[in-house]
Amino acid sequence: MKRFVRPTRDDWVSRQLQGRPQLVPDAPDERRHRPDRRRRIWWSVIYGSFNPRRRRPPRRGEESRFHSLDWHGAHLLAVSIAILILNVADAFLTVTLMSGGAIEANPVMAALVRGNVALFAVLKMTLTGSSVILMVCLARYRFMRLVRVEVLLYGILIAYVILIGHEVGMLHKFPDLRLF
């Protein structure tokens, strides 16, 4: 048979409710005197880069919800770097071909190339770089619920390889143009 123990008026809960000092046995020391760990921003960035915690979305989460990750596959880094290098090559070949008489198909970029080549290069690198970063962050999700964004990155890489091949082929049509 269970025995009912009537709580005393001097127990921990009643002290807490009355606002009196808490006398909790075996309570750890107060930890608020330590410096706030959230104030060390650069340490957190560097430490988190080498010791990621979120490597995959939660098991019970839906695929449609956004889950930020700290760790992405190395293949995404290789694809991203390849896209950015091919983007630089595309900008260089575009300027070279347009100086020889070729026409830029994109009217916005054509106006920039004719106006200011440095602005063209900065805008092209910025737009491509930020798009690649966003696509790597969303690599596990599906674009329009059909295709994974990771597959789109590979598609963009293939499209850039084809574009560079086309531009190199166009260089042969202009024998007086030299790359270096």
Backbone as CSV, one residue per row, in Angstrom:
resi,resn,N_x,N_y,N_z,CA_x,CA_y,CA_z,C_x,C_y,C_z
1,MET,0.828,-1.163,0.000,0.000,0.000,0.000,0.890,1.250,0.000
2,LYS,0.499,2.218,-0.842,1.280,3.446,-0.946,0.966,4.366,0.215
3,ARG,1.970,5.013,0.636,1.809,5.925,1.752,1.828,7.349,1.234
4,PHE,0.883,8.146,1.586,0.805,9.528,1.165,1.666,10.379,2.081
5,VAL,2.557,11.160,1.465,3.411,12.056,2.233,2.935,13.475,1.969
6,ARG,2.500,14.125,3.010,2.026,15.498,2.883,3.227,16.426,2.736
7,PRO,3.222,17.281,1.685,4.362,18.178,1.509,4.444,19.201,2.630
8,THR,5.626,19.505,3.015,5.814,20.521,4.050,5.789,21.894,3.408
9,ARG,5.577,22.912,4.234,5.519,24.272,3.719,6.909,24.779,3.380
10,ASP,7.931,24.008,3.700,9.289,24.465,3.469,9.961,23.697,2.328
11,ASP,9.155,23.090,1.452,9.771,22.361,0.346,10.171,23.335,-0.770
12,TRP,10.859,22.826,-1.758,11.431,23.652,-2.828,10.359,24.351,-3.658
13,VAL,9.257,23.667,-3.985,8.207,24.257,-4.813,7.525,25.405,-4.088
14,SER,7.206,25.211,-2.842,6.541,26.295,-2.125,7.471,27.490,-1.953
15,ARG,8.768,27.265,-1.765,9.721,28.378,-1.697,9.758,29.131,-3.030
16,GLN,9.722,28.377,-4.134,9.761,29.011,-5.446,8.500,29.836,-5.672
17,LEU,7.354,29.319,-5.292,6.096,30.042,-5.488,5.996,31.264,-4.582
18,GLN,6.602,31.208,-3.418,6.539,32.342,-2.495,7.605,33.385,-2.789
19,GLY,8.516,33.085,-3.694,9.541,34.053,-4.047,10.699,34.075,-3.074
20,ARG,10.787,33.122,-2.195,11.894,33.067,-1.247,13.106,32.426,-1.923
21,PRO,14.288,32.618,-1.390,15.478,32.018,-1.997,15.352,30.501,-2.080
22,GLN,15.835,29.989,-3.163,15.724,28.551,-3.396,16.899,27.836,-2.758
23,LEU,16.602,26.847,-2.002,17.622,26.011,-1.394,17.493,24.625,-1.988
24,VAL,18.112,24.438,-3.106,18.017,23.157,-3.787,19.298,22.385,-3.513
25,PRO,19.181,21.224,-2.927,20.400,20.453,-2.703,20.941,19.914,-4.021
26,ASP,22.242,19.837,-4.124,22.931,19.302,-5.290,22.656,20.096,-6.565
27,ALA,22.324,21.351,-6.461,22.103,22.185,-7.647,23.450,22.668,-8.164
28,PRO,23.617,22.671,-9.487,24.887,23.167,-10.032,25.021,24.665,-9.810
29,ASP,26.247,25.122,-9.857,26.499,26.551,-9.686,25.824,27.342,-10.793
30,GLU,25.580,28.585,-10.507,24.984,29.473,-11.501,25.946,29.609,-12.675
31,ARG,25.437,29.474,-13.890,26.298,29.487,-15.072,26.216,30.801,-15.830
32,ARG,25.440,31.746,-15.386,25.267,32.983,-16.141,26.449,33.938,-16.018
33,HIS,27.381,33.663,-15.161,28.525,34.554,-15.029,29.549,34.318,-16.142
34,ARG,29.403,33.251,-16.910,30.308,32.984,-18.020,30.014,33.936,-19.185
35,PRO,31.016,34.192,-20.040,30.732,35.041,-21.213,29.780,34.328,-22.172
36,ASP,28.970,35.106,-22.844,27.981,34.548,-23.766,28.681,33.980,-24.995
37,ARG,28.469,32.704,-25.272,29.151,32.049,-26.390,28.650,32.555,-27.728
38,ARG,27.485,33.157,-27.785,26.934,33.641,-29.052,27.599,34.929,-29.509
39,ARG,28.416,35.541,-28.688,29.099,36.770,-29.072,30.366,36.497,-29.881
40,ARG,30.818,35.271,-29.922,32.030,34.925,-30.664,31.634,34.484,-32.073
41,ILE,31.359,35.442,-32.933,30.820,35.154,-34.262,31.856,34.455,-35.131
42,TRP,33.051,35.015,-35.248,34.056,34.433,-36.147,34.509,33.066,-35.667
43,TRP,34.600,32.891,-34.348,34.947,31.572,-33.825,33.871,30.568,-34.214
44,SER,32.623,30.953,-34.128,31.530,30.052,-34.486,31.569,29.688,-35.958
45,VAL,31.877,30.658,-36.809,31.940,30.392,-38.247,33.074,29.411,-38.552
46,ILE,34.244,29.670,-37.985,35.393,28.801,-38.257,35.184,27.421,-37.646
47,TYR,34.745,27.373,-36.397,34.528,26.087,-35.731,33.425,25.295,-36.434
48,GLY,32.347,25.975,-36.805,31.242,25.303,-37.484,31.593,24.821,-38.876
49,SER,32.569,25.459,-39.509,32.987,25.018,-40.840,33.690,23.670,-40.784
50,PHE,34.436,23.427,-39.714,35.176,22.179,-39.602,34.463,21.123,-38.763
51,ASN,33.460,21.524,-37.990,32.699,20.592,-37.161,31.210,20.815,-37.364
52,PRO,30.686,20.476,-38.527,29.266,20.743,-38.797,28.365,19.836,-37.964
53,ARG,27.193,20.360,-37.637,26.240,19.580,-36.857,25.077,19.083,-37.715
54,ARG,24.606,19.899,-38.624,23.440,19.521,-39.423,23.904,19.007,-40.784
55,ARG,23.992,17.697,-40.899,24.461,17.093,-42.144,23.324,16.636,-43.037
56,ARG,22.139,16.444,-42.494,20.977,16.037,-43.294,19.717,16.582,-42.614
57,PRO,18.636,16.723,-43.371,17.400,17.243,-42.771,16.890,16.286,-41.693
58,PRO,16.031,16.769,-40.795,15.474,15.894,-39.763,14.726,14.719,-40.377
59,ARG,14.736,13.603,-39.681,14.093,12.397,-40.221,12.591,12.568,-40.378
60,ARG,11.987,13.234,-39.445,10.523,13.327,-39.476,10.018,14.569,-40.191
61,GLY,10.909,15.354,-40.741,10.497,16.575,-41.433,9.979,16.275,-42.830
62,GLU,9.168,17.175,-43.317,8.663,17.025,-44.681,9.723,17.494,-45.666
63,GLU,9.689,16.977,-46.871,10.653,17.405,-47.888,10.380,18.816,-48.361
64,SER,9.139,19.269,-48.249,8.796,20.579,-48.783,9.267,21.713,-47.881
65,ARG,9.573,21.425,-46.617,10.021,22.470,-45.714,11.507,22.711,-45.891
66,PHE,11.945,23.951,-45.630,13.346,24.300,-45.774,14.093,23.901,-44.510
67,HIS,15.189,23.181,-44.666,16.060,22.802,-43.563,17.470,23.225,-43.941
68,SER,18.043,24.102,-43.140,19.405,24.521,-43.461,20.377,23.436,-43.028
69,LEU,21.421,23.269,-43.807,22.434,22.263,-43.524,23.782,22.941,-43.364
70,ASP,24.657,22.320,-42.594,26.016,22.824,-42.441,26.991,22.085,-43.343
71,TRP,26.592,20.968,-43.894,27.512,20.094,-44.601,26.894,19.693,-45.926
72,HIS,27.632,19.886,-46.997,27.192,19.473,-48.324,28.246,18.553,-48.908
73,GLY,27.848,17.733,-49.857,28.772,16.787,-50.455,29.896,17.471,-51.216
74,ALA,31.042,16.786,-51.280,32.200,17.345,-51.972,31.940,17.481,-53.473
75,HIS,31.072,16.640,-54.021,30.766,16.737,-55.452,30.099,18.057,-55.786
76,LEU,29.333,18.624,-54.848,28.709,19.927,-55.100,29.765,21.035,-55.136
77,LEU,30.801,20.910,-54.335,31.889,21.881,-54.383,32.598,21.821,-55.729
78,ALA,32.857,20.602,-56.216,33.536,20.448,-57.507,32.682,21.008,-58.644
79,VAL,31.389,20.720,-58.619,30.492,21.228,-59.663,30.416,22.751,-59.592
80,SER,30.337,23.295,-58.396,30.240,24.752,-58.240,31.500,25.447,-58.747
81,ILE,32.653,24.923,-58.387,33.908,25.528,-58.842,34.034,25.420,-60.361
82,ALA,33.641,24.282,-60.908,33.697,24.121,-62.369,32.774,25.120,-63.062
83,ILE,31.574,25.322,-62.528,30.643,26.293,-63.120,31.241,27.701,-63.071
84,LEU,31.844,28.058,-61.952,32.411,29.410,-61.824,33.612,29.604,-62.742
85,ILE,34.439,28.576,-62.895,35.582,28.686,-63.819,35.094,28.808,-65.258
86,LEU,34.097,28.006,-65.619,33.551,28.100,-66.978,32.847,29.433,-67.200
87,ASN,32.285,30.013,-66.152,31.664,31.333,-66.253,32.721,32.395,-66.583
88,VAL,33.871,32.302,-65.939,34.969,33.242,-66.238,35.435,33.052,-67.683
89,ALA,35.579,31.791,-68.098,35.993,31.520,-69.484,34.960,32.048,-70.473
90,ASP,33.683,31.904,-70.141,32.617,32.417,-71.016,32.700,33.931,-71.137
91,ALA,32.929,34.620,-70.029,33.038,36.084,-70.081,34.236,36.502,-70.937
92,PHE,35.358,35.832,-70.745,36.561,36.156,-71.515,36.340,35.898,-73.007
93,LEU,35.768,34.755,-73.339,35.532,34.428,-74.751,34.475,35.345,-75.367
94,THR,33.483,35.739,-74.584,32.456,36.656,-75.100,33.074,37.995,-75.482
95,VAL,33.894,38.537,-74.599,34.542,39.827,-74.892,35.467,39.687,-76.094
96,THR,36.209,38.582,-76.161,37.125,38.363,-77.291,36.356,38.249,-78.599
97,LEU,35.281,37.477,-78.614,34.505,37.291,-79.840,33.803,38.578,-80.265
98,MET,33.298,39.339,-79.285,32.621,40.588,-79.656,33.604,41.620,-80.196
99,SER,34.844,41.563,-79.763,35.838,42.486,-80.329,36.165,42.118,-81.774
100,GLY,35.886,40.857,-82.151,36.134,40.429,-83.528,34.925,40.554,-84.424
101,GLY,33.767,40.990,-83.885,32.592,41.195,-84.717,31.429,40.280,-84.412
102,ALA,31.547,39.414,-83.434,30.422,38.544,-83.074,29.354,39.356,-82.344
103,ILE,28.157,38.784,-82.248,27.031,39.465,-81.615,26.613,38.672,-80.378
104,GLU,26.397,39.378,-79.247,25.907,38.744,-78.016,24.416,38.500,-78.157
105,ALA,23.965,37.287,-77.846,22.560,36.924,-78.000,21.692,37.529,-76.897
106,ASN,22.228,37.704,-75.708,21.478,38.285,-74.592,21.522,39.801,-74.721
107,PRO,20.379,40.477,-74.929,20.399,41.924,-75.165,20.885,42.731,-73.961
108,VAL,20.620,42.273,-72.733,21.066,43.005,-71.542,22.583,42.933,-71.435
109,MET,23.119,41.737,-71.593,24.573,41.578,-71.518,25.265,42.243,-72.706
110,ALA,24.622,42.264,-73.867,25.211,42.932,-75.032,25.387,44.420,-74.763
111,ALA,24.391,45.041,-74.136,24.496,46.464,-73.800,25.608,46.705,-72.786
112,LEU,25.758,45.796,-71.832,26.815,45.948,-70.838,28.201,45.765,-71.444
113,VAL,28.343,44.789,-72.353,29.648,44.554,-72.964,30.057,45.753,-73.806
114,ARG,29.122,46.305,-74.546,29.443,47.469,-75.372,29.726,48.694,-74.510
115,GLY,29.005,48.816,-73.390,29.156,49.996,-72.540,30.381,49.942,-71.649
116,ASN,30.480,48.926,-70.825,31.558,48.858,-69.840,31.882,47.387,-69.596
117,VAL,33.040,46.956,-70.035,33.423,45.549,-69.928,33.617,45.137,-68.471
118,ALA,34.155,46.034,-67.643,34.372,45.713,-66.230,33.039,45.503,-65.518
119,LEU,32.056,46.350,-65.796,30.733,46.186,-65.207,30.089,44.883,-65.684
120,PHE,30.279,44.560,-66.949,29.779,43.292,-67.495,30.365,42.114,-66.725
121,ALA,31.680,42.120,-66.509,32.338,41.012,-65.821,31.878,40.905,-64.367
122,VAL,31.793,42.043,-63.679,31.371,42.030,-62.276,29.940,41.528,-62.153
123,LEU,29.047,42.022,-63.004,27.654,41.607,-62.943,27.501,40.124,-63.274
124,LYS,28.219,39.654,-64.278,28.144,38.248,-64.680,28.647,37.334,-63.563
125,MET,29.774,37.680,-62.936,30.331,36.862,-61.853,29.434,36.901,-60.615
126,THR,28.894,38.075,-60.301,28.045,38.213,-59.121,26.762,37.412,-59.265
127,LEU,26.105,37.549,-60.407,24.849,36.822,-60.615,25.064,35.309,-60.624
128,THR,26.098,34.862,-61.309,26.354,33.427,-61.370,26.788,32.895,-60.011
129,GLY,27.677,33.599,-59.329,28.156,33.153,-58.022,27.050,33.060,-56.991
130,SER,26.214,34.091,-56.911,25.114,34.056,-55.934,24.086,32.980,-56.292
131,SER,23.858,32.760,-57.564,22.924,31.704,-57.973,23.465,30.321,-57.621
132,VAL,24.746,30.120,-57.821,25.344,28.819,-57.487,25.297,28.583,-55.979
133,ILE,25.594,29.602,-55.180,25.522,29.459,-53.724,24.108,29.099,-53.294
134,LEU,23.114,29.779,-53.836,21.727,29.486,-53.494,21.345,28.065,-53.905
135,MET,21.791,27.641,-55.077,21.448,26.294,-55.541,22.143,25.224,-54.706
136,VAL,23.340,25.478,-54.223,24.004,24.503,-53.347,23.260,24.419,-52.018
137,CYS,22.809,25.550,-51.501,22.036,25.528,-50.246,20.739,24.749,-50.398
138,LEU,20.150,24.790,-51.571,18.878,24.114,-51.821,19.049,22.822,-52.622
139,ALA,20.236,22.244,-52.613,20.539,21.091,-53.464,19.663,19.881,-53.182
140,ARG,19.175,19.710,-51.968,18.374,18.533,-51.618,16.894,18.688,-51.955
141,TYR,16.501,19.837,-52.415,15.089,20.087,-52.690,14.776,19.930,-54.167
142,ARG,13.509,19.887,-54.454,13.068,19.678,-55.831,12.577,20.996,-56.423
143,PHE,12.997,21.253,-57.651,12.542,22.426,-58.377,11.209,22.088,-59.020
144,MET,10.183,22.829,-58.655,8.815,22.621,-59.142,8.345,21.183,-58.881
145,ARG,8.854,20.584,-57.809,8.506,19.220,-57.385,8.828,18.160,-58.416
146,LEU,9.692,18.474,-59.359,10.024,17.521,-60.411,11.481,17.076,-60.357
147,VAL,12.384,18.036,-60.352,13.810,17.750,-60.505,14.546,18.280,-59.280
148,ARG,15.454,17.474,-58.757,16.266,17.943,-57.636,17.184,19.057,-58.109
149,VAL,17.393,20.037,-57.261,18.236,21.185,-57.604,19.674,20.728,-57.863
150,GLU,20.097,19.673,-57.197,21.426,19.109,-57.426,21.595,18.675,-58.879
151,VAL,20.552,18.097,-59.469,20.592,17.679,-60.873,20.648,18.905,-61.779
152,LEU,19.962,19.971,-61.373,20.017,21.211,-62.156,21.438,21.779,-62.195
153,LEU,22.168,21.656,-61.090,23.557,22.117,-61.088,24.380,21.357,-62.127
154,TYR,24.188,20.051,-62.199,24.892,19.263,-63.219,24.455,19.681,-64.622
155,GLY,23.173,19.984,-64.799,22.679,20.454,-66.093,23.310,21.777,-66.494
156,ILE,23.475,22.683,-65.530,24.116,23.968,-65.812,25.580,23.762,-66.182
157,LEU,26.236,22.834,-65.508,27.626,22.533,-65.840,27.745,22.008,-67.271
158,ILE,26.866,21.110,-67.651,26.883,20.567,-69.019,26.591,21.674,-70.033
159,ALA,25.637,22.550,-69.707,25.318,23.661,-70.616,26.514,24.594,-70.787
160,TYR,27.246,24.855,-69.713,28.439,25.699,-69.827,29.522,25.026,-70.666
161,VAL,29.693,23.724,-70.515,30.692,23.015,-71.330,30.321,23.119,-72.806
162,ILE,29.031,22.948,-73.134,28.583,23.067,-74.519,28.786,24.497,-75.028
163,LEU,28.472,25.485,-74.188,28.642,26.885,-74.577,30.104,27.222,-74.848
164,ILE,30.991,26.773,-73.982,32.417,27.038,-74.188,32.902,26.343,-75.461
165,GLY,32.446,25.124,-75.700,32.792,24.433,-76.943,32.320,25.200,-78.166
166,HIS,31.117,25.755,-78.102,30.583,26.557,-79.199,31.419,27.822,-79.410
167,GLU,31.792,28.481,-78.323,32.581,29.707,-78.448,33.983,29.420,-78.978
168,VAL,34.583,28.307,-78.574,35.891,27.938,-79.115,35.767,27.627,-80.600
169,GLY,34.659,26.984,-80.993,34.407,26.735,-82.413,34.234,28.026,-83.191
170,MET,33.620,29.019,-82.567,33.459,30.319,-83.223,34.796,31.032,-83.395
171,LEU,35.747,30.766,-82.506,37.070,31.392,-82.633,37.751,30.979,-83.934
172,HIS,37.458,29.768,-84.407,38.068,29.302,-85.653,37.500,30.044,-86.862
173,LYS,36.307,30.645,-86.728,35.733,31.417,-87.824,36.398,32.785,-87.957
174,PHE,37.044,33.232,-86.892,37.741,34.517,-86.896,39.238,34.246,-86.766
175,PRO,39.926,34.025,-87.892,41.342,33.660,-87.791,42.234,34.785,-87.255
176,ASP,41.786,36.032,-87.350,42.630,37.119,-86.893,42.551,37.348,-85.368
177,LEU,41.590,36.679,-84.693,41.486,36.810,-83.243,42.483,35.883,-82.553
178,ARG,43.124,36.424,-81.525,44.062,35.620,-80.740,43.615,35.681,-79.283
179,LEU,43.747,34.573,-78.588,43.345,34.540,-77.191,44.345,35.251,-76.294
180,PHE,45.602,35.175,-76.623,46.615,35.777,-75.745,47.474,36.750,-76.509
